[in-house]
């Protein structure tokens, strides 16, 4: 397993633990982090999330993207990396790969 794959897995686990602690009412109780895709330089991460409630998906993504700075700070405190990637959240795999 490469270093970037290990970092993607660690980010996925950290985000899975942190997202349920957010107190924004637009974020459902159950949000699954499907995949984290790091850029080649490791400075940006696209996070693919899903939820059972598809009706308010846009609001959930907006809330997660607004909380990205807080999540990055929490991750930087728990992980020992040189820098923490900038997080952006998506719900559709096709949007991530585009």
Backbone torsions as a table, in degrees:
resi	resn	phi	psi	omega
1	UNK	NA	130.4	-177.1
2	UNK	-77.2	167.8	-179.3
3	UNK	-62.5	-41.8	-179.9
4	UNK	-66.7	-36.2	176.9
5	UNK	-65.8	-39.0	177.1
6	UNK	-65.6	-40.3	178.5
7	UNK	-67.0	-40.4	176.0
8	UNK	-59.8	-43.4	179.3
9	UNK	-65.3	-42.4	178.8
10	UNK	-64.7	-41.1	177.0
11	UNK	-63.4	-42.7	179.4
12	UNK	-60.2	-44.6	179.2
13	UNK	-65.0	-44.4	-179.7
14	UNK	-62.8	-44.9	179.4
15	UNK	-65.0	-36.6	177.8
16	UNK	-61.9	-33.0	177.9
17	UNK	-80.3	-35.2	-174.0
18	UNK	-81.9	-37.4	-174.7
19	UNK	-58.5	-41.4	178.7
20	UNK	-65.1	-16.4	179.6
21	UNK	-83.2	-11.5	179.6
22	UNK	-67.9	140.4	-175.0
23	UNK	-100.9	16.5	179.3
24	UNK	-77.2	125.4	-178.1
25	UNK	-66.6	-15.3	179.5
26	UNK	-78.8	-12.1	-179.7
27	UNK	-96.3	119.4	-179.4
28	UNK	-64.0	164.1	179.9
29	UNK	-63.1	-36.8	-178.2
30	UNK	-114.0	110.1	174.3
31	UNK	-124.5	125.9	-178.5
32	UNK	-102.8	128.5	173.7
33	UNK	-85.5	107.5	-176.3
34	UNK	-77.1	-44.7	-175.4
35	UNK	-161.1	149.2	172.4
36	UNK	-120.4	128.7	179.5
37	UNK	-118.3	114.1	179.0
38	UNK	-85.5	145.6	172.7
39	UNK	-70.5	167.3	-176.8
40	UNK	-61.9	-35.5	179.5
41	UNK	-85.4	-6.9	176.6
42	UNK	78.3	11.4	-177.0
43	UNK	-95.4	-6.5	178.9
44	UNK	-138.6	143.8	178.6
45	UNK	-133.2	127.5	173.7
46	UNK	-96.5	123.3	-175.8
47	UNK	-109.2	119.8	178.6
48	UNK	-93.6	118.2	-178.8
49	UNK	-120.7	156.7	175.4
50	UNK	-142.7	160.5	177.2
51	UNK	-147.6	160.5	179.3
52	UNK	-73.0	-31.8	-178.5
53	UNK	-89.2	98.2	-176.4
54	UNK	-84.2	-6.0	-174.4
55	UNK	-69.4	-39.5	-177.1
56	UNK	-110.1	37.4	-175.7
57	UNK	-63.3	-40.6	-179.6
58	UNK	-63.5	-42.7	178.2
59	UNK	-64.1	-39.0	178.6
60	UNK	-62.1	-45.6	-179.9
61	UNK	-63.8	-39.6	177.6
62	UNK	-62.5	-44.2	179.6
63	UNK	-64.6	-41.8	178.7
64	UNK	-65.7	-41.6	179.0
65	UNK	-67.5	-32.3	175.1
66	UNK	-70.2	-28.4	-179.7
67	UNK	-89.8	1.0	-174.9
68	UNK	-58.0	-41.1	-179.9
69	UNK	-61.9	-44.2	177.0
70	UNK	-61.9	-45.1	-179.5
71	UNK	-63.2	-40.9	178.1
72	UNK	-61.4	-41.6	179.9
73	UNK	-63.5	-44.0	179.9
74	UNK	-64.1	-40.3	179.4
75	UNK	-66.9	-40.7	-178.9
76	UNK	-64.4	-30.0	178.6
77	UNK	-75.1	-28.5	-177.0
78	UNK	-95.1	-27.5	-178.9
79	UNK	-102.5	147.2	-179.5
80	UNK	-107.2	80.4	177.7
81	UNK	-123.2	163.6	-178.7
82	UNK	-63.7	-41.0	177.0
83	UNK	-147.5	161.3	179.7
84	UNK	-104.1	131.5	-178.8
85	UNK	-66.4	149.3	175.4
86	UNK	-73.2	127.3	-175.1
87	UNK	-93.5	139.0	169.4
88	UNK	-137.5	137.0	-172.5
89	UNK	-106.5	139.8	179.8
90	UNK	-137.8	156.3	178.7
91	UNK	-110.9	-11.4	-174.2
92	UNK	-124.5	130.4	-178.6
93	UNK	-60.2	-33.3	-179.1
94	UNK	-65.8	-33.9	177.6
95	UNK	-68.1	-35.6	-178.3
96	UNK	-68.8	-41.2	-175.8
97	UNK	-80.3	-13.5	-178.3
98	UNK	-74.1	NA	NA
